[in-house]
Structures are given as C-alpha cells and as structure tokens.
Amino acid sequence: MKERKHRKAPIYPTLAAYRTTMNINQYEMAEEIKMSASNYGKKENDIVKFRVDEMILITNIIKKEFPNATMDMIFQRSDNESN
C-alpha cells in the first residue's frame, strides 16, 4: 500500500489565509506577480525564497482589500524564522 503524504502546515499561514479569503488561488497570484504557478507554490511553501520585490507586489495586492495589512504581518512565518 502506498504511504499517504501528509500536507504540512503552510510556512506563511497569514499569506495563505489572505489569499484564500480574497478567493485567489496560487495560480492566480502567480499570474498577478508574473511568475509560474509552480515557482509561486515553491515560494509559498518555502522551497524557494521570496525576493523582496515579489513580497512588495504581493503586499500591494493584498492591501487592496486589507489596507491595514503589512508586509511583516503577511510574511510572518509559522516556524518563527525570519526571511
């Protein structure tokens, strides 16, 4: 029997929560910031690091619906490490 993989908690839970609350999936967010969905998924799962310019673009997208959101808040890591 094949072992079932357990999905890990998101590294950036606030980013994922804002994105899903805004009804934006990873593919759509990737399109908004001009990158592949695969690359965006790797970044949201911390396989590849977000660049600062990407973080700014994402923050600006989120701030359209949540004007009080800050980059520090959005990119708070679940493992309490800093970027």
PDB file as gemmi writes it, atoms N, CA and C in Angstrom:
CRYST1    1.000    1.000    1.000  90.00  90.00  90.00 P 1                      
ATOM      1  N   MET A   1       0.842  -1.180   0.000  1.00  0.00           N  
ATOM      2  CA  MET A   1       0.000   0.000   0.000  1.00  0.00           C  
ATOM      3  C   MET A   1       0.888   1.243   0.000  1.00  0.00           C  
ATOM      4  N   LYS A   2       0.522   2.192  -0.811  1.00  0.00           N  
ATOM      5  CA  LYS A   2       1.284   3.428  -0.926  1.00  0.00           C  
ATOM      6  C   LYS A   2       1.056   4.295   0.308  1.00  0.00           C  
ATOM      7  N   GLU A   3       2.160   4.825   0.846  1.00  0.00           N  
ATOM      8  CA  GLU A   3       2.050   5.686   2.018  1.00  0.00           C  
ATOM      9  C   GLU A   3       1.477   7.036   1.625  1.00  0.00           C  
ATOM     10  N   ARG A   4       0.513   7.493   2.377  1.00  0.00           N  
ATOM     11  CA  ARG A   4      -0.129   8.778   2.109  1.00  0.00           C  
ATOM     12  C   ARG A   4       0.731   9.904   2.684  1.00  0.00           C  
ATOM     13  N   LYS A   5       0.981  10.908   1.868  1.00  0.00           N  
ATOM     14  CA  LYS A   5       1.758  12.065   2.331  1.00  0.00           C  
ATOM     15  C   LYS A   5       0.836  13.008   3.079  1.00  0.00           C  
ATOM     16  N   HIS A   6       1.321  13.488   4.208  1.00  0.00           N  
ATOM     17  CA  HIS A   6       0.546  14.461   4.974  1.00  0.00           C  
ATOM     18  C   HIS A   6       0.965  15.852   4.546  1.00  0.00           C  
ATOM     19  N   ARG A   7      -0.017  16.665   4.308  1.00  0.00           N  
ATOM     20  CA  ARG A   7       0.247  18.038   3.910  1.00  0.00           C  
ATOM     21  C   ARG A   7       0.750  18.816   5.117  1.00  0.00           C  
ATOM     22  N   LYS A   8       1.883  19.479   4.944  1.00  0.00           N  
ATOM     23  CA  LYS A   8       2.439  20.290   6.021  1.00  0.00           C  
ATOM     24  C   LYS A   8       1.663  21.596   6.150  1.00  0.00           C  
ATOM     25  N   ALA A   9       1.691  22.147   7.334  1.00  0.00           N  
ATOM     26  CA  ALA A   9       1.082  23.463   7.550  1.00  0.00           C  
ATOM     27  C   ALA A   9       1.848  24.483   6.724  1.00  0.00           C  
ATOM     28  N   PRO A  10       1.163  25.490   6.219  1.00  0.00           N  
ATOM     29  CA  PRO A  10       1.868  26.484   5.398  1.00  0.00           C  
ATOM     30  C   PRO A  10       2.919  27.234   6.207  1.00  0.00           C  
ATOM     31  N   ILE A  11       4.039  27.520   5.569  1.00  0.00           N  
ATOM     32  CA  ILE A  11       5.101  28.299   6.204  1.00  0.00           C  
ATOM     33  C   ILE A  11       4.634  29.738   6.411  1.00  0.00           C  
ATOM     34  N   TYR A  12       3.842  30.238   5.481  1.00  0.00           N  
ATOM     35  CA  TYR A  12       3.303  31.594   5.566  1.00  0.00           C  
ATOM     36  C   TYR A  12       1.784  31.514   5.727  1.00  0.00           C  
ATOM     37  N   PRO A  13       1.300  31.157   6.913  1.00  0.00           N  
ATOM     38  CA  PRO A  13      -0.143  30.947   7.076  1.00  0.00           C  
ATOM     39  C   PRO A  13      -0.975  32.210   6.855  1.00  0.00           C  
ATOM     40  N   THR A  14      -0.446  33.368   7.203  1.00  0.00           N  
ATOM     41  CA  THR A  14      -1.204  34.603   7.009  1.00  0.00           C  
ATOM     42  C   THR A  14      -1.324  34.922   5.526  1.00  0.00           C  
ATOM     43  N   LEU A  15      -0.265  34.732   4.765  1.00  0.00           N  
ATOM     44  CA  LEU A  15      -0.313  34.923   3.319  1.00  0.00           C  
ATOM     45  C   LEU A  15      -1.361  33.996   2.711  1.00  0.00           C  
ATOM     46  N   ALA A  16      -1.312  32.727   3.068  1.00  0.00           N  
ATOM     47  CA  ALA A  16      -2.282  31.764   2.536  1.00  0.00           C  
ATOM     48  C   ALA A  16      -3.704  32.140   2.937  1.00  0.00           C  
ATOM     49  N   ALA A  17      -3.885  32.609   4.167  1.00  0.00           N  
ATOM     50  CA  ALA A  17      -5.221  32.986   4.642  1.00  0.00           C  
ATOM     51  C   ALA A  17      -5.752  34.201   3.888  1.00  0.00           C  
ATOM     52  N   TYR A  18      -4.927  35.220   3.717  1.00  0.00           N  
ATOM     53  CA  TYR A  18      -5.354  36.392   2.941  1.00  0.00           C  
ATOM     54  C   TYR A  18      -5.704  35.976   1.518  1.00  0.00           C  
ATOM     55  N   ARG A  19      -4.832  35.186   0.910  1.00  0.00           N  
ATOM     56  CA  ARG A  19      -5.037  34.777  -0.484  1.00  0.00           C  
ATOM     57  C   ARG A  19      -6.353  34.017  -0.631  1.00  0.00           C  
ATOM     58  N   THR A  20      -6.613  33.075   0.256  1.00  0.00           N  
ATOM     59  CA  THR A  20      -7.851  32.297   0.136  1.00  0.00           C  
ATOM     60  C   THR A  20      -9.078  33.130   0.489  1.00  0.00           C  
ATOM     61  N   THR A  21      -8.954  34.037   1.453  1.00  0.00           N  
ATOM     62  CA  THR A  21     -10.064  34.929   1.798  1.00  0.00           C  
ATOM     63  C   THR A  21     -10.438  35.816   0.608  1.00  0.00           C  
ATOM     64  N   MET A  22      -9.428  36.177  -0.172  1.00  0.00           N  
ATOM     65  CA  MET A  22      -9.658  37.006  -1.359  1.00  0.00           C  
ATOM     66  C   MET A  22     -10.085  36.153  -2.562  1.00  0.00           C  
ATOM     67  N   ASN A  23     -10.257  34.851  -2.345  1.00  0.00           N  
ATOM     68  CA  ASN A  23     -10.616  33.917  -3.423  1.00  0.00           C  
ATOM     69  C   ASN A  23      -9.593  33.932  -4.557  1.00  0.00           C  
ATOM     70  N   ILE A  24      -8.330  33.992  -4.180  1.00  0.00           N  
ATOM     71  CA  ILE A  24      -7.232  33.940  -5.142  1.00  0.00           C  
ATOM     72  C   ILE A  24      -6.478  32.641  -4.887  1.00  0.00           C  
ATOM     73  N   ASN A  25      -6.365  31.794  -5.912  1.00  0.00           N  
ATOM     74  CA  ASN A  25      -5.575  30.577  -5.728  1.00  0.00           C  
ATOM     75  C   ASN A  25      -4.109  30.864  -6.074  1.00  0.00           C  
ATOM     76  N   GLN A  26      -3.252  29.894  -5.858  1.00  0.00           N  
ATOM     77  CA  GLN A  26      -1.827  30.104  -6.114  1.00  0.00           C  
ATOM     78  C   GLN A  26      -1.561  30.445  -7.579  1.00  0.00           C  
ATOM     79  N   TYR A  27      -2.280  29.791  -8.495  1.00  0.00           N  
ATOM     80  CA  TYR A  27      -2.103  30.057  -9.914  1.00  0.00           C  
ATOM     81  C   TYR A  27      -2.420  31.525 -10.237  1.00  0.00           C  
ATOM     82  N   GLU A  28      -3.523  32.028  -9.691  1.00  0.00           N  
ATOM     83  CA  GLU A  28      -3.931  33.413  -9.960  1.00  0.00           C  
ATOM     84  C   GLU A  28      -2.947  34.412  -9.342  1.00  0.00           C  
ATOM     85  N   MET A  29      -2.463  34.126  -8.135  1.00  0.00           N  
ATOM     86  CA  MET A  29      -1.482  35.015  -7.513  1.00  0.00           C  
ATOM     87  C   MET A  29      -0.198  35.023  -8.345  1.00  0.00           C  
ATOM     88  N   ALA A  30       0.188  33.848  -8.816  1.00  0.00           N  
ATOM     89  CA  ALA A  30       1.387  33.754  -9.654  1.00  0.00           C  
ATOM     90  C   ALA A  30       1.236  34.619 -10.912  1.00  0.00           C  
ATOM     91  N   GLU A  31       0.074  34.551 -11.543  1.00  0.00           N  
ATOM     92  CA  GLU A  31      -0.171  35.382 -12.724  1.00  0.00           C  
ATOM     93  C   GLU A  31      -0.072  36.870 -12.390  1.00  0.00           C  
ATOM     94  N   GLU A  32      -0.644  37.248 -11.244  1.00  0.00           N  
ATOM     95  CA  GLU A  32      -0.624  38.664 -10.833  1.00  0.00           C  
ATOM     96  C   GLU A  32       0.796  39.201 -10.679  1.00  0.00           C  
ATOM     97  N   ILE A  33       1.712  38.349 -10.208  1.00  0.00           N  
ATOM     98  CA  ILE A  33       3.082  38.828  -9.984  1.00  0.00           C  
ATOM     99  C   ILE A  33       4.041  38.337 -11.070  1.00  0.00           C  
ATOM    100  N   LYS A  34       3.458  37.820 -12.159  1.00  0.00           N  
ATOM    101  CA  LYS A  34       4.231  37.459 -13.362  1.00  0.00           C  
ATOM    102  C   LYS A  34       5.269  36.359 -13.104  1.00  0.00           C  
ATOM    103  N   MET A  35       4.815  35.241 -12.515  1.00  0.00           N  
ATOM    104  CA  MET A  35       5.688  34.084 -12.365  1.00  0.00           C  
ATOM    105  C   MET A  35       4.869  32.823 -12.595  1.00  0.00           C  
ATOM    106  N   SER A  36       5.545  31.710 -12.743  1.00  0.00           N  
ATOM    107  CA  SER A  36       4.825  30.451 -12.959  1.00  0.00           C  
ATOM    108  C   SER A  36       4.143  30.018 -11.662  1.00  0.00           C  
ATOM    109  N   ALA A  37       3.060  29.287 -11.808  1.00  0.00           N  
ATOM    110  CA  ALA A  37       2.348  28.774 -10.640  1.00  0.00           C  
ATOM    111  C   ALA A  37       3.236  27.828  -9.850  1.00  0.00           C  
ATOM    112  N   SER A  38       4.046  27.046 -10.544  1.00  0.00           N  
ATOM    113  CA  SER A  38       4.963  26.115  -9.888  1.00  0.00           C  
ATOM    114  C   SER A  38       5.965  26.867  -9.007  1.00  0.00           C  
ATOM    115  N   ASN A  39       6.533  27.930  -9.555  1.00  0.00           N  
ATOM    116  CA  ASN A  39       7.502  28.722  -8.800  1.00  0.00           C  
ATOM    117  C   ASN A  39       6.833  29.403  -7.610  1.00  0.00           C  
ATOM    118  N   TYR A  40       5.635  29.941  -7.819  1.00  0.00           N  
ATOM    119  CA  TYR A  40       4.925  30.586  -6.711  1.00  0.00           C  
ATOM    120  C   TYR A  40       4.657  29.570  -5.596  1.00  0.00           C  
ATOM    121  N   GLY A  41       4.199  28.380  -5.954  1.00  0.00           N  
ATOM    122  CA  GLY A  41       3.932  27.350  -4.954  1.00  0.00           C  
ATOM    123  C   GLY A  41       5.178  26.997  -4.165  1.00  0.00           C  
ATOM    124  N   LYS A  42       6.304  26.921  -4.852  1.00  0.00           N  
ATOM    125  CA  LYS A  42       7.577  26.638  -4.164  1.00  0.00           C  
ATOM    126  C   LYS A  42       7.926  27.752  -3.196  1.00  0.00           C  
ATOM    127  N   LYS A  43       7.629  28.984  -3.576  1.00  0.00           N  
ATOM    128  CA  LYS A  43       7.934  30.111  -2.696  1.00  0.00           C  
ATOM    129  C   LYS A  43       7.005  30.143  -1.500  1.00  0.00           C  
ATOM    130  N   GLU A  44       5.704  29.905  -1.731  1.00  0.00           N  
ATOM    131  CA  GLU A  44       4.753  29.924  -0.618  1.00  0.00           C  
ATOM    132  C   GLU A  44       5.037  28.775   0.361  1.00  0.00           C  
ATOM    133  N   ASN A  45       5.623  27.690  -0.134  1.00  0.00           N  
ATOM    134  CA  ASN A  45       5.970  26.552   0.713  1.00  0.00           C  
ATOM    135  C   ASN A  45       7.424  26.587   1.176  1.00  0.00           C  
ATOM    136  N   ASP A  46       8.104  27.692   0.920  1.00  0.00           N  
ATOM    137  CA  ASP A  46       9.463  27.958   1.388  1.00  0.00           C  
ATOM    138  C   ASP A  46      10.509  26.990   0.842  1.00  0.00           C  
ATOM    139  N   ILE A  47      10.258  26.464  -0.342  1.00  0.00           N  
ATOM    140  CA  ILE A  47      11.277  25.656  -1.022  1.00  0.00           C  
ATOM    141  C   ILE A  47      12.255  26.607  -1.705  1.00  0.00           C  
ATOM    142  N   VAL A  48      11.701  27.721  -2.186  1.00  0.00           N  
ATOM    143  CA  VAL A  48      12.475  28.815  -2.781  1.00  0.00           C  
ATOM    144  C   VAL A  48      12.059  30.079  -2.040  1.00  0.00           C  
ATOM    145  N   LYS A  49      12.999  30.949  -1.752  1.00  0.00           N  
ATOM    146  CA  LYS A  49      12.716  32.178  -1.006  1.00  0.00           C  
ATOM    147  C   LYS A  49      12.044  33.234  -1.885  1.00  0.00           C  
ATOM    148  N   PHE A  50      11.098  33.972  -1.296  1.00  0.00           N  
ATOM    149  CA  PHE A  50      10.535  35.146  -1.962  1.00  0.00           C  
ATOM    150  C   PHE A  50      11.600  36.221  -2.022  1.00  0.00           C  
ATOM    151  N   ARG A  51      11.673  36.926  -3.147  1.00  0.00           N  
ATOM    152  CA  ARG A  51      12.510  38.122  -3.228  1.00  0.00           C  
ATOM    153  C   ARG A  51      11.708  39.289  -2.646  1.00  0.00           C  
ATOM    154  N   VAL A  52      12.397  40.328  -2.239  1.00  0.00           N  
ATOM    155  CA  VAL A  52      11.730  41.488  -1.644  1.00  0.00           C  
ATOM    156  C   VAL A  52      10.764  42.131  -2.635  1.00  0.00           C  
ATOM    157  N   ASP A  53      11.153  42.241  -3.901  1.00  0.00           N  
ATOM    158  CA  ASP A  53      10.251  42.858  -4.875  1.00  0.00           C  
ATOM    159  C   ASP A  53       8.974  42.040  -5.049  1.00  0.00           C  
ATOM    160  N   GLU A  54       9.057  40.723  -4.941  1.00  0.00           N  
ATOM    161  CA  GLU A  54       7.872  39.870  -5.021  1.00  0.00           C  
ATOM    162  C   GLU A  54       6.988  40.069  -3.786  1.00  0.00           C  
ATOM    163  N   MET A  55       7.636  40.200  -2.636  1.00  0.00           N  
ATOM    164  CA  MET A  55       6.895  40.431  -1.400  1.00  0.00           C  
ATOM    165  C   MET A  55       6.146  41.763  -1.461  1.00  0.00           C  
ATOM    166  N   ILE A  56       6.765  42.765  -2.050  1.00  0.00           N  
ATOM    167  CA  ILE A  56       6.120  44.076  -2.198  1.00  0.00           C  
ATOM    168  C   ILE A  56       4.906  43.965  -3.117  1.00  0.00           C  
ATOM    169  N   LEU A  57       5.055  43.268  -4.251  1.00  0.00           N  
ATOM    170  CA  LEU A  57       3.927  43.094  -5.175  1.00  0.00           C  
ATOM    171  C   LEU A  57       2.763  42.382  -4.489  1.00  0.00           C  
ATOM    172  N   ILE A  58       3.052  41.310  -3.777  1.00  0.00           N  
ATOM    173  CA  ILE A  58       2.007  40.549  -3.082  1.00  0.00           C  
ATOM    174  C   ILE A  58       1.348  41.407  -2.011  1.00  0.00           C  
ATOM    175  N   THR A  59       2.148  42.135  -1.254  1.00  0.00           N  
ATOM    176  CA  THR A  59       1.612  43.015  -0.216  1.00  0.00           C  
ATOM    177  C   THR A  59       0.665  44.042  -0.828  1.00  0.00           C  
ATOM    178  N   ASN A  60       1.047  44.633  -1.953  1.00  0.00           N  
ATOM    179  CA  ASN A  60       0.195  45.628  -2.611  1.00  0.00           C  
ATOM    180  C   ASN A  60      -1.117  45.023  -3.099  1.00  0.00           C  
ATOM    181  N   ILE A  61      -1.089  43.786  -3.571  1.00  0.00           N  
ATOM    182  CA  ILE A  61      -2.317  43.099  -3.995  1.00  0.00           C  
ATOM    183  C   ILE A  61      -3.231  42.892  -2.791  1.00  0.00           C  
ATOM    184  N   ILE A  62      -2.672  42.425  -1.703  1.00  0.00           N  
ATOM    185  CA  ILE A  62      -3.467  42.156  -0.502  1.00  0.00           C  
ATOM    186  C   ILE A  62      -4.009  43.445   0.099  1.00  0.00           C  
ATOM    187  N   LYS A  63      -3.215  44.505   0.066  1.00  0.00           N  
ATOM    188  CA  LYS A  63      -3.633  45.787   0.652  1.00  0.00           C  
ATOM    189  C   LYS A  63      -4.834  46.401  -0.073  1.00  0.00           C  
ATOM    190  N   LYS A  64      -5.112  45.970  -1.292  1.00  0.00           N  
ATOM    191  CA  LYS A  64      -6.295  46.473  -1.996  1.00  0.00           C  
ATOM    192  C   LYS A  64      -7.567  46.120  -1.236  1.00  0.00           C  
ATOM    193  N   GLU A  65      -7.595  44.938  -0.621  1.00  0.00           N  
ATOM    194  CA  GLU A  65      -8.764  44.519   0.161  1.00  0.00           C  
ATOM    195  C   GLU A  65      -8.553  44.653   1.658  1.00  0.00           C  
ATOM    196  N   PHE A  66      -7.312  44.637   2.083  1.00  0.00           N  
ATOM    197  CA  PHE A  66      -6.988  44.726   3.510  1.00  0.00           C  
ATOM    198  C   PHE A  66      -5.943  45.817   3.707  1.00  0.00           C  
ATOM    199  N   PRO A  67      -6.378  47.087   3.704  1.00  0.00           N  
ATOM    200  CA  PRO A  67      -5.423  48.206   3.722  1.00  0.00           C  
ATOM    201  C   PRO A  67      -4.521  48.259   4.946  1.00  0.00           C  
ATOM    202  N   ASN A  68      -4.918  47.621   6.035  1.00  0.00           N  
ATOM    203  CA  ASN A  68      -4.078  47.649   7.242  1.00  0.00           C  
ATOM    204  C   ASN A  68      -3.045  46.535   7.279  1.00  0.00           C  
ATOM    205  N   ALA A  69      -3.057  45.659   6.295  1.00  0.00           N  
ATOM    206  CA  ALA A  69      -2.081  44.563   6.254  1.00  0.00           C  
ATOM    207  C   ALA A  69      -0.688  45.130   6.000  1.00  0.00           C  
ATOM    208  N   THR A  70       0.292  44.562   6.664  1.00  0.00           N  
ATOM    209  CA  THR A  70       1.680  44.972   6.466  1.00  0.00           C  
ATOM    210  C   THR A  70       2.474  43.793   5.912  1.00  0.00           C  
ATOM    211  N   MET A  71       3.602  44.091   5.300  1.00  0.00           N  
ATOM    212  CA  MET A  71       4.449  43.035   4.774  1.00  0.00           C  
ATOM    213  C   MET A  71       4.902  42.099   5.892  1.00  0.00           C  
ATOM    214  N   ASP A  72       5.275  42.664   7.031  1.00  0.00           N  
ATOM    215  CA  ASP A  72       5.702  41.828   8.166  1.00  0.00           C  
ATOM    216  C   ASP A  72       4.584  40.887   8.601  1.00  0.00           C  
ATOM    217  N   MET A  73       3.368  41.386   8.622  1.00  0.00           N  
ATOM    218  CA  MET A  73       2.214  40.584   9.020  1.00  0.00           C  
ATOM    219  C   MET A  73       1.957  39.477   7.996  1.00  0.00           C  
ATOM    220  N   ILE A  74       1.954  39.825   6.728  1.00  0.00           N  
ATOM    221  CA  ILE A  74       1.641  38.876   5.655  1.00  0.00           C  
ATOM    222  C   ILE A  74       2.677  37.762   5.587  1.00  0.00           C  
ATOM    223  N   PHE A  75       3.928  38.109   5.762  1.00  0.00           N  
ATOM    224  CA  PHE A  75       5.017  37.141   5.596  1.00  0.00           C  
ATOM    225  C   PHE A  75       5.553  36.621   6.935  1.00  0.00           C  
ATOM    226  N   GLN A  76       4.722  36.660   7.969  1.00  0.00           N  
ATOM    227  CA  GLN A  76       5.096  36.052   9.257  1.00  0.00           C  
ATOM    228  C   GLN A  76       5.148  34.545   9.059  1.00  0.00           C  
ATOM    229  N   ARG A  77       6.259  33.948   9.414  1.00  0.00           N  
ATOM    230  CA  ARG A  77       6.456  32.511   9.222  1.00  0.00           C  
ATOM    231  C   ARG A  77       5.860  31.709  10.369  1.00  0.00           C  
ATOM    232  N   SER A  78       5.345  30.553  10.054  1.00  0.00           N  
ATOM    233  CA  SER A  78       4.775  29.690  11.093  1.00  0.00           C  
ATOM    234  C   SER A  78       5.849  29.087  11.974  1.00  0.00           C  
ATOM    235  N   ASP A  79       7.075  29.012  11.470  1.00  0.00           N  
ATOM    236  CA  ASP A  79       8.185  28.446  12.255  1.00  0.00           C  
ATOM    237  C   ASP A  79       8.997  29.515  12.974  1.00  0.00           C  
ATOM    238  N   ASN A  80       8.500  30.757  12.917  1.00  0.00           N  
ATOM    239  CA  ASN A  80       9.094  31.899  13.599  1.00  0.00           C  
ATOM    240  C   ASN A  80      10.501  32.261  13.132  1.00  0.00           C  
ATOM    241  N   GLU A  81      10.898  31.753  11.969  1.00  0.00           N  
ATOM    242  CA  GLU A  81      12.179  32.191  11.393  1.00  0.00           C  
ATOM    243  C   GLU A  81      11.924  33.449  10.600  1.00  0.00           C  
ATOM    244  N   SER A  82      12.947  34.271  10.457  1.00  0.00           N  
ATOM    245  CA  SER A  82      12.787  35.468   9.623  1.00  0.00           C  
ATOM    246  C   SER A  82      13.207  35.121   8.210  1.00  0.00           C  
ATOM    247  N   ASN A  83      12.721  35.945   7.240  1.00  0.00           N  
ATOM    248  CA  ASN A  83      13.078  35.696   5.836  1.00  0.00           C  
ATOM    249  C   ASN A  83      14.521  35.938   5.630  1.00  0.00           C  
TER     250      ASN A  83                                                      
END                                                                             
